[in-house]
Amino acid sequence: MAQTPSFIAQVSKNKVAVGEVFQVAFTLNGSGSNLVYPAFNDFDIYSGPNQSQSMSMVNGTISQSTTLSLFIAAKKEGRFTIGAASVMSGNQKLETKPIVIEVTKGAPQQQQQGNQNAQAQQPQEKEKNQYASEISNDDLFVRTFLSKTKCYLGEQLTLTQKVYSRVDLRGFQNVKFPPYNGFWSQQEVNNQQINLKQENVNGVMYYVAEYSKVYLFPQRAGTISIEAIELDCIVRRQTKRQPRNIFEQFFGAGGYEDVAVKVKSKPVKVDVEDLPTENKPQNFSGAVGDFGYKAEIDKNKVKANEAINLKITISGKGNIKLIEPLKLNLPESFEVYDPKESENIKTNGGVSGNISYSYLIIPREKGEFTLNDLGFNYFDADKKQYVSIPSPDIHLTVLEGDPGSAQIIAPKKHGVDESENDIRYIKTGDLGLKKHDEEFFSSTMHYLLLLFPTLLFFVGLFLVRQHIKANSNIIAVKERKAAKLAKKQLVIAEKYMSANNKEAFFTEVLNALNKYIGDKFALSIVDLSKEKISEMLLSRNVSDATTKNIIDTLNTCEYAKYAPSAVTGDLKKVYNDTIELISQIENQIKK
């Protein structure tokens, strides 16, 4: 019997004082994805989300639950609502019920105690020897594996990064991949799900996570060094601290803590040998691997000055994306254009697929032609030899062209024949002759050239004054350049997005939005509250939908700074939506 999924929210207290730290927990029974937290605008988040899991089996039915808890405190007195959280379980969207919190005015000593409790939750303030056991280099490490340490230029190598663990490994963050200098690289496409497998290393059993697999193609001969990979492994560690209350004991948050442990692999070296020169074909295009080849035309009979299409397809495994288009050896009367490329490349188990070149060819003269010099060559690294694949003879019949097509006939590629007895064409019209004794000085051109520097000086002086005038108002300059500066800062966020560094990514997006809004509306950092931002946007004719999206994005980024590992969703979508929001504000303000 399958487990019925459910999603609930609980708090340790629903009546608290200002500054008093309490806990809110979200428990999912079953499995889910795309967790969305409610906004905590009226609360300060001091710790979390802290994750705990449990599994049980009753009457043969296995059930599992995951709990994410946060420690928060109210900023001011009043009645506040913790909104609904949502999660996707299969095709079903589950939501928690909102929770109302009554906040009373706290005594000074009570607020001080709340702040002390909050500080105790900060992961940076670790007490010495607080964990039940230490993690050594033998318990957690990362290794780099190469399929070969000696190879040929252009030969495909497989580089695998594996994390070995004898501790409770929960995830990864802050990954710094090596730059792969001297290689053309292709990352294997996967579903981003990392599975743990067991592996025996020197008699010790480890859980192994294959973090990444990259296919490398060396681009120069000699010894090339591949730098180390660095990443933070999230490890669950047992602490000596006992649960402080029943609620904490129930959710298992008292005796365990998730911490980041930095690991780094060792650099590896590859000896790259240049391709042999013996028996190297003259028309070698740089292909290294195992390939097939096919050449075909769309029709074998055509009129002069009509186009045909020659399609060359190369398929196989190797450096297929680095193969240069083939140079065709065609009859002199054939006009050929640069090829149109199309490719279908896969990276599962290695770089493989096919690439096609479509050449547009126009024969200019009638006759019978045979295309027989269209072969393909590649180097087989396993056999250590060049392989030539000849192309079958392609017969082409070119008929007399239509009279109307003569106007598009291009000149032949050979030189123009000349003869002493040729009668030259008589040139008509204005010959552009002038008197032999005509002088430049005192001419119209002479006076124009004298006036040109003076005119250029006044134009430059006018442009300088306009520039000074336009930049004299600092507030106006900031408003004018706000969007440009924000998008420039989002380039930094894009780099963190490529490295899957969620915390840094959301921080940069938040900074870009705050900087843009501050410059655009002349607001100081102190005035950048959600209420003030909404008021300024609406006063400048920005739509309600755009204003709401800006506030939601700010809330998401602020929350991600405290809990990057709990934020789900597509970072690329957040990045694109942020750029779109800035563009929408610019367009709506101009209206």
N, C-alpha and C positions, 0 to 999 in steps of 0.2 A: 504493500500500500504506500503510495507516494505521500510525502510530507506536504501538508497544506501550508503555503507561505503566509506569513503575517509580519507586520511591521508596526511597532509600538514605540512610544516615547514616555519616559518617566523622569521625574525630578526628585531630588532628596528632600526638598522643601518647596512649598508654594507660598509661604509667608516668610520674607526675609527682610533684613535691614539694608540700608544703602551701604555698599562696600562689602557686605557679607558674602563670602564665597560659598556657592552651593554647586551641586552637580546635576547635569542633564544628560540622560543616556538614551540612545536610540538602538533598539534591539530588533534584528531581523532573524526570523525563524525560517530557514531555507537559504537559498542562494539568490544573489541579485547583482545588479550593476547600475551605473549612472546614478549614484547617490547624490542628492541635492539637499543641502542643509538649509534651514530657515535663516533669515537675516537676524543678526544679534545687534541691531543698531542701538538699543537701549542698555546694552550690557557690555562689560569688558570681559574678554576671554583671557583667562590666566593660564590654562593648560588644556591640552588636547588637540585633536581627538585621540584618546587612548583606546586601543582596540583589545578585545578579549574574545575568545571563541570557546565553544563547548560542543560536545557531541554525546549523544546517548542512544541506546537501543532498547526499546520496550516491545515485547511480543514480536520480535523479528523486524520491527520498523525502526530504521535509523533516522534520527533527527539531529540537525545541527543548528546552532544559533551563533550570531556574531553581534557583539555589542560595541558601540562607539560612544564614549563618554567625554564630556567637556566640563571644566570647572570655570564658572562664570560668576560675575557679581554685577548687581544693578548700579547704574550711574546716578540715578536720582529716585526720589520717592514717587509713588503712584501705582497705577495698575497697568501692567504690561503683558503682552501676549507673545509667547514663543510660538511662532507659526509652524505650519506643517512641514515636515521633511518628506521627501519622496524617493522611491527607488523602483527600478524596473526588475521584476522577477518573471523571466520569460517574456511573454507578450503582455503581461499584466502590470499596471502601474499601481504601486502600493503607497499610501500616504498615512502619516500619523495624525492624530488629533491635536489641535492647538492646545496649549497649556497657559492658563492665566496665572501670573505671579503678582502678589501684593507686596509692595515694597514700602516699608515704613522708614522714618528718619532714624538713622543709626547714631549711637553715641560715639564720641571721638575715640574712646578706647576700643569700641567694637569695630570701627572702621580700620583702626590701626592693626587690630588682630587679624582682620580680613586681609589686609595688605601683607602681613607677615605670612599668613597661610598661602597667599598667592605666590610670594617669593619662594616659598618652599617647593612650589610646583615647577619652578623654572628648571629645565634640564641642564642649563649651563652651570648652576650652582650645585655641583656634586660634592658630597662629602667623601673624604678619602676612605677607602675600604668599605664602601656601602654595599657592594655586591657580594653575593654568596661565593662566587668563583670568578677567576680572571680568565680572559681570552688570550691565548698565546698565538704565535705565528703558525703553530702546527694545527690549531683549531680552525683557522679561517685564513684562506689565501686565494689568490687568483693566478692562473697560469695561461701563457700564450703558447698555442700549438700551431706549427706549420706543417703542411703536407709534404714539403720538401725544403731542404736548406741549401740545395744546389740545383740550379735550373738554367734554362736558356732564356735569352732575351725575348720577352713577349709571351712566355709560357705561363699558363694559369696555375696559381698557387691558392691553397685554401688556408686561411688564418682563422683559428677558433679561439675565443676567450672563454675559459671555464672558471667558475668559482667553486672552491672546495670548502665544505663546512662540516664541522662536528658539533655545531651549536644550532639554536633555534633561529634559522634564517627566515626573515619576513619580507624582505624586498630590497630594492636598490635605489640610489639617488645620486645626484651630482657626478654623473659619468663623464670622464674626460678621455675621449678616444685619441689614439696617436694620429699624427697628420699623414702617415703613409707617404713620406717624401720619396720620390724615385719610382713610385708605382702609380698605375691607373687602378682605381679600386671600385668595387661594386658590392654593396651591402646585400646580403640575402634577405629577401622579403619573407617575413613570417607574421604570425597573428599576434605578436607581442606577448604571448603567454609562455612563460618559462616553466618547464617541468623539471622536477628534481629526480635524479637517478642515482643509484648506488654504484660506487666504484672503489676497488681495492687499490690502495696506494701504499706500497711497501708493507703489506700485511695489516694496514689500518683501513677500516671501512669508512668512506666519506659519502655524504650526500653532495652530488655535483649538479650545478646549474650551468648549462651552456648559454652564456649571456649573449654572445653575438658570433656571427660567422660572416667573414668578408673574403671576397675573391680578389686576388691581387695579380697584376700583370706588370712585371718589371719593365721600365722604360729606358734603362741604361745598364751597361755592363759594369762589372766590378762587385765589390762588397757593399751591400746596402743594409743599414741598421734600421730596424723597426722599433720605435720607442715604446715605452711601457703604457699600459692602460691603467687609469686610476678611477676608483669609484668608492662610494660609501655604501657599505652593507648594513641594512637595518636588522639588528639582532635583538631578540627578546631575552632579557637577562633577569635573573632572580635577585631581588634586593633583600637586605636584612630588615627593612622597615616593615612592620606589621600593619595590617589594615586598621584605620583609625575609627571606623564606624561600621555599622551593619550594612549600610548601602554599599560601601566600598568593598567589603568582604563578599557581598553577594555577587558583584560584578567582577571580582578577581583583579581589581586595580591596585591593591595594596602591596602584593608581594612580587610583582613583575613590572618591568619597564622596558620600552623599546628605545634603543640607543643606536647611534650611527658609528660604525667602525670603518675607518679608512683602510683600504687595501690597495696594493700596487704590484703589478707583475714585473718580471725582469725583461729587459730588452732582448730581442733576438736578431740574428744576422743571417743574411741570405747571400750566397755567392752566385752571381749572375754571369753566365758565359755568353759571349756574343755568338750569333748564328754563324755557322761555318760558311766560308766563301767558296769552298770546293763544290762544284756542280750547282751553284746558285743560279737560278733562272734570271735572265735579263729583265723580264717584266714582273719580278716578284713584288707583291703588294704589301708584304709585311704580315700575312696571315700565319698564325702559329696555333696548331691544334689538330682537329680531325674534322674535315669539311667535305661537303658534296657541292656540286656545281651544275647549273643548268642555264642555257641560253636559248631564247626563242623570240621570233618576231610574230606580229599579229596578222600579217598577210604576206604572201610570197609573190604577188603580182600587183603592180601599182603604176600609175602614170607619173611621168616626170613632173617635178615640183609639187607632188602630193606627199604627205608625211606618213611615215611608218613608225612603229614603236618596237624597239629592241629591249627586251626585259632579261636581265641577268640576275639570277637568284643564287646566293651562297648560303648554305645551311650547315649546321654542325655545332661543335663545342670548342670553345677557345676564345681568343681575343677578337671575336666577330665584330664588335662595335668599333674596333680600331682599324679595320680593313679599309684601305683607300679605294675609291672608285677605280675600276679598271680603265686603262687607256686603250681605246679602240684603234685598230689599224684598218681603216676603211678606204675604199677607192677615193681618188682625188675629187671626183665630181659629187661626192656625198657631203652634205652639210649636216653637222651634228651639234646638238646643244647639250649643256650641262645636265647630268642625270637628276631625276627626282628620286629621292631615297624613301624607303618605307621599311620598317623593321618590326619584328615580333621576338622580343628577347625575354628569356626566363632566367631566374637566378636560384631555382631550387635544385640543389645538388651540383651547382656549377653554372657558369654563364653559358647559355646555349640558345639556339633558336635559328632564325633566318633573317637575312637582310637582302632587299631587292633594289636594283638600280634600273630605272626606266629611262632609256635614251630616246629622245625625239630626233629622227633622222629624215632628211629630205634629199632624195636623189635628184640631181639637176639634169642629167642626160639619160637618154634611153639606151638600153642594151641589156645583155645578160651578165649578171654579176654573181660571184660566189664569195660569201663571207666565211673565211676559213682560218682566221688567225685570232680567235676569241677564247683561247684556253685560259685556265686558271691554275695557279701554283700556290702551294702552302708548305710550311715546314712541320713535319710530324716529330714532336719532341720525344715521344716514346720510342720511335724507330730511329731517331737521330738522322733523318734524311729528308730531302725535299720530295714532294709528291706533285706530279703534273697531271692535270685532268684536261684532256683535249676536248674541244667543242666540235660537234658534228658539223659538216659543211652545210651552210645555209644558202640555198639558191634563191635568187631574187630576179624577177623579170621586170624591167622598167620599160613601159610603153611610151609612145609619143605623147607629150603633154598637150593639154587643151590650149588653143590660141590665146584665150583670155588669161592664162596663167603665166604668160611670158613676162609680164610686168614684175613678177616677184623673183625672176631668175637672178641669182647673185653672180657677181663676177667670178671667173675662175681664179684659182689660187696661184697659177703660174704667172710670170711676169708678162708685161705688155710687149708684143713684137713691134719692132721699129724697122723702117726701111728708108733709104735716102730718097726714093721716088714717091713717098707718101705725100698726098696733098692734105695739108693741115686745114682744120676748120677755121673759117673766118670768124673772129670774135666780134660781136655786135654790142651795141649799147654804150654806156659810159665807161670809158677806158681808164678814168682816174688819172689822166696825164696832167702835168703842171709844167710851168715854165722852168727852164733850166737855171735861170739866174734869179728866181724868186727867193727872198731872204726870210729867215725866221723872225728876226728882230723887227719890232713895230708891227708885227702881224697880230691878227685877232687872237690866235692861240697864245702868243707871247703875253698879251695883257691879261688873258684869263688865268694863266699860270701865276702871274704876279698877284692877282687878287685872291687866289685860292688859299694861301696860308693865313691871310687876314680873316677870311670867312671861316676857316677851320678853327681859328682862335676864338672867335665870338661864339660859335656853336659849342665848343668845349666849355667856355665860361658859363654859358647858359645851362648846360647839363650839370656842371658842378654845383651851381646855385640851387638847381632843382633838387639835386641829391641831398644837399645840406638842409634844405627846407623840409624835405620829406622825412628826414631822420632827426629833426630837432625835437619833435615830440616823442619822448621815450615810450610813453604809454601807447601812442598810436603805432609806433614801430613794433612793439611787442604784440599788439593785437593783430597787425598785418602779417607778422611772421609766426604766429602761434601754431597754426596748422603745420607749417613746414618743419618747425622745430620738433613738434610732437611726433610726426612721422619719422623724423630722423632718429629720435630716441627709440621708436618702435623697432628700428633695425637691430638695436641691441637686444630687444626682447626676442626677435626672430632667431638670433644666434642661440639664446638659451632654449628656445623651443626646439631647435634642431638637436640640441644636446639633451632634451627631455628633462631639463632642470626647471621643475615647476615653480619652486619657491622664487628663484631669480626671475623667471619669466613673468609671473604675476606681479612681482615688485616693480619691474620695469614698466609694465602696462599701467599700473597704478600711478607711478611717477609721471608717465607721459600724459595721462588724462588730467591729473592734478595741475601739472605745468601748463597744459593747453588751456584749461578752464581759467586758471589764475591769470595768464597773459591775455586771453581773449576778453575777459570781463574786468580786468584790472583789480583782481582780488588778491589779498595777501594770504599767506598760508594760514593765518589765524582765522580768516573768514571763510575758509573752504569747508563749510559744513554742508550736509546734504540739503538742509532746508534753504540755505543761501544759494546753493547751486541751482536748485529747482526754481527758485524765485527769479534768478537772473536769466535762466534759459527761457522761461515762459514770457518774461518781459521783453525778450528780443525776438518774439514770434517763433520760437522753436516749438514744435508740436509736442503734445502730451506724450505720444508714443515714444518719440526720440528722447525726451526728458526722462521717462521711466526707464528706458534701456540704459541710459548713462548711469543712473543711480544704481540699477541692478548690477551693472558691470563693476562699478566702484565697490559695491558690497562684496561681490565675488572675489575681487582682487584683494581686498582687505582681509577677508577670511582666509584666503589661500596663503597669506603671509604667516598665519599661525598654524595652519594645518595643510601644508602642500601635499602630503601623501594621501589625504582624504578627499582631495578635489578630483573629480572624474570628468570625463568629457574630452572633446577634441580641442587641443591647444590651438591648432590651426584655425578652427572656427572662431575661437575667442579673439585671435589675432586679426582675422579678416573682419569680424564684426566691429572691433574697435576702430579700425581704419574707416569702415563704412559709417560709423557713428560720427566721427570727426567730419567726414565729407558731408553728411546730412546736416550737421549744425552749420557748416560754412554756407551751404546752399540756402538753408532756411533763413539765416540771418541776412543774406544778401537780398532776399525777396522783401 
